[in-house]
């Protein structure tokens, strides 16, 4: 008996897999199963991925894929079926965490073991004799380029099946073995069978006895043709037909209302949608017109959010001004308000949303069908969604961290990302206003992503946030640019980093006193930038200037003060001043441990850079910032110390997770190190592999250096006139992670 691992909690269709697939189940699901079996038999002799992209218009991709998965599980076609929710890079990460738990990988239940778990999952997929299928659902919903996000998770060099659901055929991962199949909407007979099933036994009995009036049959044929075989809209049509106040339990009356609405329907304020997606608009408009104000406000807010796993806590707020038009939707305790409860019930009755276990969900088709009456109506719903999410998302002090708030951030991450994405989509045709509160939300969110190490999503958020921030001389803009420059620094894009940090410093010096902590933060950062470029004296001057500000500031400055001590220690180490280096580093460790504890990120840097305590660094890094470059750097350093453990492979894998599809400095350094390890061990037996690895490493290095990435290696021993080969690869990695 196969196992279906439900790796995406709260997927809205999970609880109604078969509810709208009656017409699809026997025909389309069987077609897919036949395709899978045939292709799998053809591929048994070669170790490659068997891929089946499920490509459809909005006919219920997720529902069909789930029906197909359950059918395959019941028939024993696969021993293991895994589900990956591709709404954002974060949901992909969470889904693979569930897969690791299903495979009982040690430590899989811990979020801080993601990289190790992912490596173990890919190893299992490659080595197992079990027949498996991975379903990547809604790949085209990703915030950033799909191939970049999926690349680290793609099962390379394996013998198994991958099913992708998407609204358009596209080889997201650029795999030459991939063969696409497009699942079409329901044909007229399937549509009629589904509608009858949804209308109930009375209508089915009339059909069997051939007693359905000709007028009804004519209306059915016309309506089904215009709905273009979309199951979700056929389900909605059934709801309207059985509504005494509208259809009066006749198809003809419902169709007449449908035609009347076509003639009066104004131009939609919406993102781009295909003809088939726009066809049911009159039907949706009829449904939405009958909503109460509170229900209308609620579905307007849900339109902007990630469709799955919307926590009811989002509406738990003390400030009624967050929803000035519908304050009844807000509640101040665990029990939801009567107004919210009534609005949820109304939307559920009309099959527009689902509510289960204090979690709301809404179909993507419904989200896109919501008919905003004017730009003002659209703006009001966007502002309401922004206020609610902003009220719940943790805030970051401009010189602080958010490590202790990661669990709360995680709960709302997909919703902030959805707000940003959907605003960008609407902005292509409409000039919506971006409030200061929205920009502040993105500022906090981008910092969280930066700490997490999700650099690709972070860059996408910056594109929206920096454009949305109207005042380019404001402290809010400087906060965004400051975080962006930190990202540039970690990616070793030093020229871009300097430009952004200098702009940030200029804004703050014009708005704040010279000894303000926010100014000192940028001053210290410029020192961090000068140091890897060999300007040690300039770096020391920056550090000393910042140091005086931190010393004279409040207790809240303990963290930046500890970081500045660490930077001073590193600078003196580069000058060969060992005693001074140890003194400052010890001060950094003492202060950080007293003010923040021994498990925070700055302690990982202390262990790595000063004491070379790689095991201690790795323990902190994995626990608090698993995607951060210091984790990959630590694995690399451990590999250098203990070749026999094979850690260079782990370093490469983890660095690839951060680098995504991009060959960057850490990848080049690891390839070079692996070549030198093979060369020292093999006694000339692996010449071809060594040559290939070194050639690839050198190719990446030359390209990166030509594009301005990388610094120089400054050493205290003046006798060393030239930088050796290892130094040239170290220079491709940010100084803190060498």
C-alpha positions as CSV (number, residue, x, y, z in Angstrom):
1,X,0.0,0.0,0.0
2,X,1.4,3.4,-1.0
3,X,1.9,6.2,1.4
4,X,0.8,9.8,0.7
5,X,2.7,12.3,2.7
6,X,0.7,15.5,3.1
7,X,3.6,17.9,3.3
8,X,1.6,21.1,2.9
9,X,-0.7,21.7,5.9
10,X,-3.8,23.8,5.3
11,X,-3.8,23.4,1.5
12,X,-7.4,24.5,0.9
13,X,-8.3,21.6,-1.4
14,X,-7.0,18.9,0.9
15,X,-10.4,18.5,2.7
16,X,-12.4,18.3,-0.5
17,X,-10.2,16.4,-2.9
18,X,-13.1,14.8,-4.8
19,X,-15.8,17.5,-4.3
20,X,-15.4,19.2,-7.8
21,X,-13.6,16.4,-9.7
22,X,-16.5,14.0,-10.4
23,X,-16.1,14.7,-14.2
24,X,-12.3,14.5,-14.0
25,X,-11.8,11.5,-11.8
26,X,-12.4,8.7,-14.2
27,X,-11.1,10.2,-17.4
28,X,-8.3,12.7,-16.7
29,X,-6.9,11.0,-13.6
30,X,-6.8,7.7,-15.5
31,X,-5.1,9.4,-18.5
32,X,-2.4,10.7,-16.1
33,X,-2.0,7.3,-14.5
34,X,-1.6,5.7,-17.9
35,X,1.0,8.2,-18.9
36,X,2.9,7.7,-15.6
37,X,3.0,3.9,-16.0
38,X,4.0,4.0,-19.7
39,X,6.7,6.6,-19.2
40,X,8.0,4.8,-16.0
41,X,8.3,1.6,-18.0
42,X,10.2,3.3,-20.7
43,X,12.6,4.9,-18.3
44,X,13.5,1.8,-16.1
45,X,16.8,1.3,-17.8
46,X,18.2,4.8,-17.2
47,X,18.8,6.8,-14.0
48,X,17.0,10.0,-15.0
49,X,14.0,11.9,-13.7
50,X,10.6,11.0,-15.2
51,X,8.7,14.3,-15.2
52,X,5.0,14.9,-15.8
53,X,4.0,18.6,-15.7
54,X,0.3,19.0,-15.1
55,X,-0.6,22.1,-17.0
56,X,-4.1,23.5,-17.0
57,X,-6.3,26.6,-17.1
58,X,-8.0,27.1,-13.7
59,X,-9.8,23.8,-13.6
60,X,-8.7,22.9,-10.1
61,X,-5.0,22.0,-10.6
62,X,-4.4,21.2,-7.0
63,X,-7.6,19.2,-6.6
64,X,-6.9,17.1,-9.7
65,X,-3.3,16.5,-8.6
66,X,-4.4,15.4,-5.2
67,X,-7.1,13.1,-6.7
68,X,-4.4,11.7,-8.9
69,X,-2.1,11.2,-6.0
70,X,-4.6,9.4,-3.9
71,X,-5.6,7.2,-6.8
72,X,-2.0,6.2,-7.4
73,X,-1.5,5.6,-3.7
74,X,-4.6,3.4,-3.6
75,X,-3.5,1.4,-6.6
76,X,0.1,0.9,-5.4
77,X,1.7,2.6,-8.3
78,X,4.1,4.5,-6.0
79,X,5.5,3.6,-2.6
80,X,5.9,7.2,-1.6
81,X,4.2,10.4,-2.8
82,X,5.4,13.8,-1.6
83,X,3.6,17.1,-1.9
84,X,5.5,20.5,-2.2
85,X,3.5,23.7,-2.0
86,X,5.3,26.3,-4.2
87,X,3.5,29.5,-3.2
88,X,6.8,31.0,-2.0
89,X,10.4,29.8,-1.3
90,X,9.4,29.7,2.3
91,X,6.5,27.3,1.7
92,X,8.8,25.1,-0.4
93,X,11.2,25.0,2.6
94,X,8.4,24.1,4.9
95,X,7.1,21.3,2.6
96,X,10.5,19.7,2.4
97,X,10.7,19.8,6.2
98,X,7.5,17.7,6.2
99,X,9.1,15.3,3.8
100,X,12.1,14.9,6.0
101,X,9.8,14.1,8.9
102,X,7.9,11.6,6.8
103,X,11.2,9.8,5.9
104,X,12.1,9.9,9.6
105,X,15.4,11.7,9.0
106,X,17.1,12.4,12.3
107,X,16.4,16.0,13.6
108,X,13.9,16.6,10.8
109,X,11.4,18.1,13.2
110,X,13.8,21.0,13.9
111,X,13.7,23.9,11.5
112,X,17.4,24.5,12.1
113,X,18.3,21.2,10.4
114,X,16.8,22.1,7.0
115,X,20.1,21.9,5.0
116,X,21.2,18.6,6.4
117,X,17.6,17.2,6.0
118,X,17.5,18.3,2.3
119,X,20.8,16.6,1.6
120,X,19.5,13.4,3.2
121,X,16.2,13.6,1.2
122,X,18.0,14.0,-2.1
123,X,20.3,11.1,-1.1
124,X,17.2,8.9,-0.3
125,X,15.6,9.8,-3.6
126,X,18.8,8.8,-5.4
127,X,19.5,5.5,-3.5
128,X,16.1,4.1,-2.6
129,X,14.5,1.2,-4.4
130,X,11.1,2.6,-3.6
131,X,9.0,4.0,-6.4
132,X,8.3,7.7,-5.6
133,X,6.5,10.7,-7.0
134,X,7.0,14.4,-6.0
135,X,4.3,16.9,-6.8
136,X,5.4,20.5,-7.1
137,X,2.1,22.4,-6.9
138,X,1.5,26.0,-8.3
139,X,5.0,26.5,-9.6
140,X,4.0,29.6,-11.5
141,X,2.9,31.3,-8.3
142,X,6.5,31.8,-7.1
143,X,7.5,35.3,-6.2
144,X,11.0,35.0,-7.9
145,X,12.2,33.1,-10.9
146,X,11.0,29.5,-10.6
147,X,14.2,27.8,-11.8
148,X,16.3,29.7,-9.3
149,X,14.0,28.8,-6.4
150,X,13.5,25.1,-7.4
151,X,17.1,24.3,-8.4
152,X,18.3,23.4,-4.8
153,X,15.3,21.2,-4.3
154,X,15.2,19.4,-7.7
155,X,16.0,15.7,-7.5
156,X,18.9,15.4,-9.9
157,X,20.3,12.1,-11.2
158,X,17.5,10.0,-9.8
159,X,14.9,7.5,-11.1
160,X,11.5,8.7,-10.1
161,X,8.6,10.9,-11.1
162,X,8.0,14.6,-10.8
163,X,4.6,16.2,-11.4
164,X,4.4,19.9,-11.8
165,X,1.1,21.9,-11.7
166,X,1.1,25.2,-13.5
167,X,-1.3,27.4,-15.5
168,X,1.0,27.4,-18.5
169,X,3.4,24.9,-20.0
170,X,6.9,25.9,-19.2
171,X,10.0,23.9,-18.5
172,X,10.7,25.7,-15.2
173,X,13.8,23.7,-14.3
174,X,15.1,23.5,-18.0
175,X,15.3,19.7,-17.8
176,X,15.7,18.1,-21.3
177,X,13.9,14.9,-20.1
178,X,10.8,16.8,-19.2
179,X,7.7,16.0,-21.4
180,X,4.6,18.2,-20.9
181,X,1.0,17.2,-20.9
182,X,-1.8,19.8,-20.9
183,X,-5.0,18.9,-19.0
184,X,-7.9,20.6,-20.7
185,X,-11.1,21.9,-19.0
186,X,-14.2,19.8,-18.9
187,X,-16.1,19.0,-22.1
188,X,-19.8,19.8,-22.2
189,X,-20.8,16.2,-21.1
190,X,-18.4,16.3,-18.2
191,X,-19.6,19.7,-17.2
192,X,-23.3,18.6,-17.3
193,X,-22.5,15.5,-15.3
194,X,-20.7,17.6,-12.7
195,X,-23.5,20.2,-12.5
196,X,-26.1,17.4,-12.1
197,X,-24.1,15.8,-9.3
198,X,-23.8,19.1,-7.5
199,X,-27.5,20.0,-7.9
200,X,-28.5,16.8,-6.1
201,X,-30.7,13.7,-6.3
202,X,-33.8,15.5,-7.5
203,X,-32.1,16.8,-10.7
204,X,-30.4,13.4,-11.3
205,X,-33.7,11.7,-11.0
206,X,-35.2,14.1,-13.6
207,X,-32.3,13.4,-15.9
208,X,-32.8,9.6,-15.6
209,X,-36.5,9.9,-16.4
210,X,-35.8,12.4,-19.2
211,X,-38.1,14.9,-17.5
212,X,-35.9,18.0,-17.6
213,X,-37.8,20.7,-19.6
214,X,-36.3,21.8,-22.9
215,X,-36.0,25.4,-21.7
216,X,-33.7,24.1,-18.9
217,X,-31.7,22.0,-21.2
218,X,-31.2,24.9,-23.6
219,X,-30.1,27.2,-20.7
220,X,-27.7,24.5,-19.5
221,X,-26.0,24.1,-22.9
222,X,-25.6,27.9,-23.2
223,X,-24.3,28.4,-19.7
224,X,-21.9,25.5,-19.8
225,X,-20.4,26.8,-23.0
226,X,-19.8,30.2,-21.6
227,X,-18.3,28.8,-18.4
228,X,-15.8,27.0,-20.5
229,X,-15.7,23.8,-18.4
230,X,-14.2,25.3,-15.3
231,X,-15.2,23.1,-12.3
232,X,-15.0,25.8,-9.7
233,X,-17.4,28.0,-11.6
234,X,-19.7,25.1,-12.4
235,X,-19.8,24.5,-8.6
236,X,-20.6,28.2,-8.1
237,X,-23.4,28.0,-10.7
238,X,-24.9,25.1,-8.8
239,X,-24.9,27.2,-5.6
240,X,-26.7,30.0,-7.4
241,X,-29.3,27.7,-9.0
242,X,-30.3,26.2,-5.7
243,X,-30.6,29.7,-4.1
244,X,-34.3,30.4,-3.8
245,X,-33.7,34.2,-3.9
246,X,-31.9,34.1,-7.2
247,X,-32.3,31.0,-9.4
248,X,-35.4,29.8,-7.7
249,X,-34.1,26.3,-8.2
250,X,-34.2,26.6,-12.0
251,X,-31.3,26.8,-14.4
252,X,-33.2,29.1,-16.8
253,X,-33.7,31.9,-14.3
254,X,-30.1,31.7,-13.2
255,X,-28.9,31.9,-16.8
256,X,-31.1,34.9,-17.4
257,X,-29.5,36.7,-14.5
258,X,-26.1,35.6,-15.9
259,X,-26.9,37.2,-19.3
260,X,-28.3,40.4,-17.7
261,X,-25.1,40.8,-15.7
262,X,-23.0,40.3,-18.8
263,X,-24.7,43.3,-20.4
264,X,-24.2,45.5,-17.3
265,X,-20.8,44.3,-16.1
266,X,-18.3,47.2,-16.0
267,X,-14.6,46.8,-17.0
268,X,-12.8,44.8,-14.3
269,X,-10.0,46.3,-12.1
270,X,-7.8,43.3,-12.1
271,X,-4.5,41.8,-13.1
272,X,-4.1,40.2,-16.4
273,X,-6.3,37.1,-16.9
274,X,-7.0,34.9,-19.9
275,X,-10.3,34.9,-21.8
276,X,-11.3,31.6,-20.1
277,X,-10.6,33.2,-16.7
278,X,-12.7,36.2,-17.5
279,X,-15.6,34.2,-18.9
280,X,-17.3,33.4,-15.5
281,X,-17.0,37.1,-14.3
282,X,-20.8,37.7,-14.5
283,X,-21.4,34.6,-12.3
284,X,-18.9,35.8,-9.7
285,X,-20.4,39.3,-9.9
286,X,-23.8,37.9,-9.0
287,X,-22.3,36.1,-6.1
288,X,-20.3,39.1,-4.8
289,X,-23.3,41.5,-5.1
290,X,-25.2,39.5,-2.5
291,X,-22.5,39.8,0.1
292,X,-22.9,41.9,3.3
293,X,-20.5,44.8,3.8
294,X,-18.4,42.8,6.4
295,X,-18.3,39.7,4.1
296,X,-17.2,41.9,1.2
297,X,-14.5,43.5,3.4
298,X,-13.3,40.1,4.5
299,X,-13.0,38.6,1.0
300,X,-11.3,41.8,-0.2
301,X,-8.6,41.4,2.4
302,X,-8.2,37.7,1.6
303,X,-7.7,38.6,-2.0
304,X,-4.3,40.2,-1.2
305,X,-3.0,37.3,0.9
306,X,-1.5,34.0,0.3
307,X,-4.5,31.8,-0.4
308,X,-3.6,29.0,2.0
309,X,-3.1,29.0,5.8
310,X,-4.5,32.5,6.7
311,X,-4.6,32.5,10.5
312,X,-7.7,33.8,12.1
313,X,-5.3,35.7,14.6
314,X,-4.8,38.1,11.7
315,X,-8.1,39.8,12.8
316,X,-7.2,39.9,16.5
317,X,-6.4,43.5,17.1
318,X,-7.1,46.1,19.7
319,X,-7.1,49.0,17.3
320,X,-10.5,49.2,15.6
321,X,-9.1,51.8,13.1
322,X,-7.4,49.0,11.3
323,X,-10.7,48.3,9.6
324,X,-12.6,51.6,9.7
325,X,-15.4,50.3,7.5
326,X,-15.9,47.0,9.2
327,X,-14.6,47.1,12.8
328,X,-17.0,44.3,13.7
329,X,-14.5,41.9,12.0
330,X,-11.9,42.5,14.7
331,X,-11.7,40.7,18.0
332,X,-9.5,41.3,21.0
333,X,-9.3,37.7,22.4
334,X,-9.1,34.1,21.3
335,X,-12.9,33.9,20.5
336,X,-13.7,35.5,17.2
337,X,-16.2,38.3,17.1
338,X,-19.8,37.7,16.1
339,X,-19.3,40.0,13.1
340,X,-16.3,38.0,11.8
341,X,-18.1,34.7,12.5
342,X,-21.2,35.8,10.5
343,X,-19.0,37.0,7.6
344,X,-17.1,33.7,7.5
345,X,-20.3,31.7,7.5
346,X,-21.8,33.8,4.6
347,X,-18.6,33.3,2.5
348,X,-18.6,29.6,3.3
349,X,-22.3,29.2,2.3
350,X,-21.5,30.7,-1.1
351,X,-18.5,28.3,-1.5
352,X,-16.0,31.3,-1.7
353,X,-13.8,30.3,1.2
354,X,-13.0,27.5,3.6
355,X,-12.5,27.7,7.4
356,X,-11.1,24.9,9.4
357,X,-9.1,24.7,12.7
358,X,-8.9,28.5,12.9
359,X,-7.4,28.8,9.5
360,X,-9.0,30.5,6.5
361,X,-8.3,29.5,2.8
362,X,-9.5,30.9,-0.5
363,X,-9.1,29.5,-4.0
364,X,-6.8,31.4,-6.3
365,X,-9.5,31.7,-8.9
366,X,-11.8,33.3,-6.4
367,X,-9.1,35.7,-5.4
368,X,-8.6,36.8,-8.9
369,X,-12.4,37.0,-9.6
370,X,-13.2,39.5,-6.8
371,X,-14.7,42.5,-8.6
372,X,-13.4,45.7,-7.1
373,X,-15.9,48.4,-8.0
374,X,-13.4,51.2,-8.3
375,X,-9.7,52.1,-7.8
376,X,-10.8,53.5,-4.4
377,X,-12.4,50.1,-3.5
378,X,-9.2,48.3,-4.6
379,X,-7.1,50.8,-2.6
380,X,-9.2,50.4,0.5
381,X,-8.9,46.6,0.5
382,X,-5.1,46.8,-0.1
383,X,-4.7,49.2,2.8
384,X,-6.8,47.0,5.1
385,X,-4.8,43.9,4.3
386,X,-1.6,45.9,4.8
387,X,-2.7,47.2,8.2
388,X,-3.7,43.8,9.5
389,X,-0.5,42.0,8.4
390,X,1.6,44.9,9.6
391,X,-0.1,44.8,13.0
392,X,0.9,41.1,13.4
393,X,4.3,41.1,11.8
394,X,7.2,41.6,14.3
395,X,9.1,44.9,14.2
396,X,12.8,45.4,14.1
397,X,14.7,48.2,15.8
398,X,17.0,49.8,13.3
399,X,20.2,48.5,15.0
400,X,18.7,45.3,16.4
401,X,18.0,41.8,15.1
402,X,14.9,39.6,14.8
403,X,16.3,36.2,15.7
404,X,13.9,35.8,18.6
405,X,10.9,36.7,16.5
406,X,11.6,34.2,13.7
407,X,8.7,31.9,14.6
408,X,6.2,34.8,14.5
409,X,7.7,36.1,11.3
410,X,7.4,32.6,9.7
411,X,3.6,32.6,10.3
412,X,3.0,35.7,8.2
413,X,5.9,35.5,5.7
414,X,3.9,34.1,2.8
415,X,1.2,36.9,3.3
416,X,3.7,39.7,3.2
417,X,5.3,38.2,0.1
418,X,1.8,37.9,-1.5
419,X,1.0,41.6,-0.7
420,X,4.2,42.7,-2.4
421,X,3.7,40.4,-5.4
422,X,0.1,41.3,-6.1
423,X,0.7,45.0,-5.7
424,X,3.4,44.7,-8.4
425,X,0.9,42.9,-10.6
426,X,-1.7,45.6,-10.2
427,X,0.8,48.4,-10.5
428,X,1.4,47.5,-14.2
429,X,-2.0,49.0,-15.0
430,X,-3.1,50.9,-12.0
431,X,-1.4,53.6,-9.8
432,X,-2.1,52.4,-6.3
433,X,-0.8,54.3,-3.4
434,X,1.8,52.7,-1.2
435,X,1.4,53.8,2.4
436,X,4.3,54.4,4.7
437,X,3.0,51.5,6.8
438,X,3.4,49.2,3.8
439,X,7.0,50.3,3.2
440,X,7.7,49.8,6.9
441,X,6.3,46.3,6.7
442,X,8.6,45.5,3.8
443,X,11.5,47.0,5.6
444,X,11.0,44.6,8.6
445,X,10.3,41.7,6.3
446,X,13.4,42.3,4.1
447,X,15.5,42.3,7.3
448,X,14.0,39.0,8.4
449,X,14.7,37.5,4.9
450,X,18.3,38.9,5.1
451,X,18.9,37.3,8.5
452,X,17.3,34.0,7.2
453,X,19.5,34.0,4.2
454,X,16.7,34.0,1.6
455,X,18.5,36.5,-0.6
456,X,16.6,35.9,-3.8
457,X,13.2,36.7,-2.2
458,X,14.9,39.6,-0.4
459,X,16.0,41.2,-3.6
460,X,12.5,41.0,-5.0
461,X,11.1,42.7,-2.0
462,X,13.7,45.5,-2.3
463,X,12.5,46.1,-5.9
464,X,9.0,46.8,-4.6
465,X,10.0,48.5,-1.3
466,X,12.5,51.0,-2.8
467,X,10.1,52.0,-5.5
468,X,7.2,52.3,-3.0
469,X,9.2,54.6,-0.7
470,X,8.6,58.1,-2.1
471,X,10.9,60.1,0.0
472,X,14.4,59.0,-1.0
473,X,15.9,61.2,1.7
474,X,14.0,59.6,4.6
475,X,15.3,57.5,7.4
476,X,12.9,54.7,6.2
477,X,14.6,54.7,2.8
478,X,18.0,54.6,4.5
479,X,16.9,51.6,6.5
480,X,16.0,49.8,3.3
481,X,19.2,50.7,1.6
482,X,21.2,49.8,4.7
483,X,19.7,46.3,4.6
484,X,20.2,46.0,0.9
485,X,23.9,46.9,1.3
486,X,24.2,44.2,3.9
487,X,22.9,41.7,1.3
488,X,25.4,43.0,-1.2
489,X,28.2,42.6,1.4
490,X,27.2,38.9,2.0
491,X,27.1,38.3,-1.7
492,X,30.6,39.9,-2.0
493,X,29.3,42.6,-4.3
494,X,31.6,45.2,-2.8
495,X,31.2,48.0,-5.2
496,X,27.4,47.9,-4.9
497,X,27.7,47.6,-1.2
498,X,29.9,50.7,-0.9
499,X,27.5,52.8,-3.0
500,X,24.5,51.8,-0.9
501,X,26.3,52.2,2.5
502,X,27.6,55.6,1.5
503,X,24.2,56.7,0.4
504,X,22.7,55.4,3.7
505,X,25.3,57.2,5.8
506,X,24.8,60.5,3.9
507,X,21.0,60.4,4.5
508,X,21.5,59.7,8.2
509,X,24.2,62.4,8.7
510,X,21.8,64.9,7.2
511,X,19.0,64.0,9.5
512,X,20.6,62.9,12.7
513,X,23.3,64.1,15.1
514,X,26.8,62.9,14.3
515,X,26.9,60.7,17.4
516,X,23.5,59.0,16.8
517,X,23.7,55.2,17.0
518,X,22.1,54.9,13.5
519,X,25.0,56.9,12.1
520,X,27.5,54.9,14.0
521,X,26.1,51.7,12.5
522,X,26.9,52.8,9.0
523,X,30.3,54.1,10.0
524,X,31.2,50.7,11.4
525,X,29.9,49.0,8.3
526,X,32.2,51.1,6.1
527,X,35.0,49.8,8.2
528,X,33.9,46.3,7.5
529,X,34.0,47.2,3.8
530,X,37.5,48.8,3.9
531,X,39.1,45.9,5.7
532,X,38.7,43.2,3.0
533,X,39.9,45.7,0.5
534,X,43.2,46.0,2.4
535,X,42.5,49.5,3.8
536,X,43.2,48.5,7.4
537,X,44.1,51.9,8.8
538,X,40.9,53.4,7.3
539,X,38.9,50.6,8.8
540,X,40.4,51.1,12.2
541,X,39.4,54.8,12.1
542,X,35.8,53.9,11.2
543,X,35.7,51.4,14.1
544,X,37.1,53.8,16.6
545,X,34.6,56.5,15.6
546,X,31.7,54.0,16.0
547,X,33.2,52.6,19.2
548,X,32.9,55.9,21.0
549,X,29.2,56.2,20.1
550,X,28.4,52.7,21.3
551,X,30.3,53.2,24.6
552,X,28.4,56.4,25.4
553,X,25.0,55.0,24.4
554,X,22.4,53.0,26.3
555,X,22.4,49.3,27.1
556,X,20.5,48.7,23.8
557,X,23.9,49.3,22.1
558,X,25.4,46.2,23.5
559,X,25.0,44.2,20.4
560,X,26.6,46.7,17.9
561,X,29.3,47.4,20.5
562,X,30.1,43.7,20.6
563,X,30.2,43.5,16.8
564,X,32.5,46.5,16.7
565,X,34.9,44.9,19.2
566,X,34.9,41.8,17.0
567,X,35.7,43.9,13.9
568,X,38.5,45.7,15.8
569,X,39.9,42.3,16.8
570,X,39.8,41.1,13.2
571,X,41.6,44.2,12.0
572,X,44.4,43.9,14.5
573,X,44.7,40.2,13.6
574,X,45.3,41.3,10.0
575,X,48.0,43.7,11.1
576,X,49.7,41.0,13.2
577,X,48.8,42.6,16.5
578,X,47.9,39.4,18.2
579,X,47.6,40.7,21.8
580,X,45.2,43.5,20.7
581,X,43.2,41.1,18.5
582,X,42.7,38.8,21.4
583,X,41.8,41.6,23.8
584,X,39.1,43.0,21.6
585,X,37.7,39.6,20.7
586,X,37.5,38.6,24.3
587,X,35.6,41.8,25.1
588,X,33.2,41.1,22.2
589,X,32.5,37.6,23.5
590,X,32.0,38.7,27.1
591,X,29.7,41.5,26.1
592,X,27.6,39.4,23.6
593,X,27.2,36.6,26.1
594,X,26.1,38.9,28.9
595,X,23.7,41.0,26.8
596,X,22.3,38.5,24.3
597,X,23.2,35.0,25.4
598,X,25.6,32.4,24.0
599,X,23.4,31.2,21.2
600,X,23.0,34.4,19.1
601,X,24.5,35.0,15.6
602,X,27.3,37.3,16.8
603,X,28.6,34.5,18.9
604,X,28.9,32.3,15.8
605,X,31.0,35.0,14.2
606,X,33.2,35.2,17.3
607,X,33.7,31.4,17.3
608,X,34.4,31.3,13.6
609,X,36.6,34.4,13.1
610,X,38.5,34.6,16.4
611,X,38.8,31.2,18.1
612,X,38.4,28.9,15.0
613,X,35.9,26.9,17.1
614,X,34.1,25.6,14.1
615,X,31.9,23.1,15.9
616,X,30.7,25.8,18.3
617,X,30.1,28.1,15.4
618,X,28.2,25.5,13.5
619,X,26.0,24.7,16.4
620,X,24.9,28.3,16.8
621,X,24.7,29.0,13.0
622,X,22.5,26.0,12.3
623,X,20.2,26.7,15.2
624,X,19.7,30.4,14.6
625,X,20.4,31.2,11.0
626,X,20.7,28.0,8.9
627,X,20.8,29.6,5.5
628,X,23.3,32.2,6.5
629,X,26.7,32.1,4.6
630,X,28.6,31.5,7.8
631,X,27.1,28.0,7.9
632,X,28.5,27.1,4.5
633,X,31.8,28.8,5.5
634,X,32.0,26.7,8.6
635,X,31.4,23.4,6.8
636,X,34.1,24.5,4.4
637,X,36.6,25.2,7.2
638,X,35.8,21.8,8.8
639,X,36.4,20.1,5.5
640,X,39.8,21.8,5.4
641,X,40.6,20.5,8.9
642,X,39.3,17.0,8.5
643,X,39.5,15.7,4.9
644,X,38.5,12.2,5.9
645,X,35.0,13.3,7.0
646,X,34.1,14.4,3.4
647,X,32.6,17.7,4.6
648,X,33.6,19.4,1.4
649,X,30.5,17.8,-0.2
650,X,28.3,19.1,2.5
651,X,29.8,22.6,2.2
652,X,29.2,22.6,-1.6
653,X,25.6,21.4,-1.1
654,X,24.8,24.1,1.6
655,X,26.5,26.8,-0.4
656,X,24.4,25.8,-3.4
657,X,21.3,26.3,-1.3
658,X,22.3,29.9,-0.7
659,X,23.7,30.5,-4.1
660,X,20.6,29.0,-5.8
661,X,21.3,28.6,-9.5
662,X,24.3,31.0,-9.4
663,X,27.9,29.9,-9.4
664,X,29.4,32.4,-6.9
665,X,32.5,32.7,-4.8
666,X,31.7,30.0,-2.2
667,X,31.0,27.5,-5.0
668,X,34.3,28.4,-6.8
669,X,36.3,28.0,-3.6
670,X,34.7,24.7,-2.7
671,X,35.3,23.3,-6.2
672,X,39.0,24.3,-6.0
673,X,39.4,22.8,-2.5
674,X,37.8,19.6,-3.6
675,X,40.3,19.4,-6.5
676,X,43.2,19.9,-4.2
677,X,41.9,17.2,-1.9
678,X,41.6,14.7,-4.7
679,X,45.0,15.7,-6.0
680,X,46.7,15.1,-2.7
681,X,44.9,11.7,-2.1
682,X,44.8,10.1,-5.5
683,X,48.5,9.9,-6.4
684,X,47.7,10.9,-10.0
685,X,44.8,8.6,-10.5
686,X,42.1,11.3,-10.8
687,X,43.9,13.7,-13.1
688,X,40.9,14.3,-15.4
689,X,38.5,15.0,-12.5
690,X,41.0,17.3,-10.8
691,X,41.6,19.1,-14.1
692,X,37.9,19.6,-14.7
693,X,37.2,20.8,-11.1
694,X,40.1,23.3,-11.3
695,X,39.1,24.5,-14.7
696,X,35.5,25.1,-13.6
697,X,36.7,26.9,-10.4
698,X,39.0,29.1,-12.4
699,X,36.3,29.9,-14.9
700,X,33.9,31.1,-12.1
701,X,36.7,33.0,-10.5
702,X,37.7,34.9,-13.6
703,X,34.0,35.8,-14.3
704,X,33.4,37.0,-10.8
705,X,36.6,39.1,-10.8
706,X,35.7,40.7,-14.1
707,X,32.3,41.7,-12.8
708,X,33.8,43.4,-9.7
709,X,33.3,40.7,-7.1
710,X,35.9,39.8,-4.6
711,X,38.5,41.8,-2.6
712,X,42.1,41.3,-1.7
713,X,43.8,39.3,1.0
714,X,45.7,41.4,3.4
715,X,48.2,39.6,5.6
716,X,50.5,40.8,8.3
717,X,53.7,39.1,7.0
718,X,55.4,41.6,4.7
719,X,57.6,38.9,3.3
720,X,54.7,37.5,1.3
721,X,54.9,39.4,-2.0
722,X,52.2,37.6,-3.9
723,X,48.9,36.2,-3.1
724,X,48.9,32.4,-3.7
725,X,46.2,30.4,-5.4
726,X,44.3,29.7,-2.2
727,X,44.2,33.3,-1.3
728,X,42.8,34.1,-4.8
729,X,39.8,31.9,-4.0
730,X,39.4,33.2,-0.4
731,X,39.1,36.7,-1.9
732,X,35.9,35.6,-3.6
733,X,34.2,35.1,-0.3
734,X,33.3,37.9,2.1
735,X,36.0,38.5,4.7
736,X,33.9,37.4,7.6
737,X,33.4,34.0,6.1
738,X,36.9,33.1,4.9
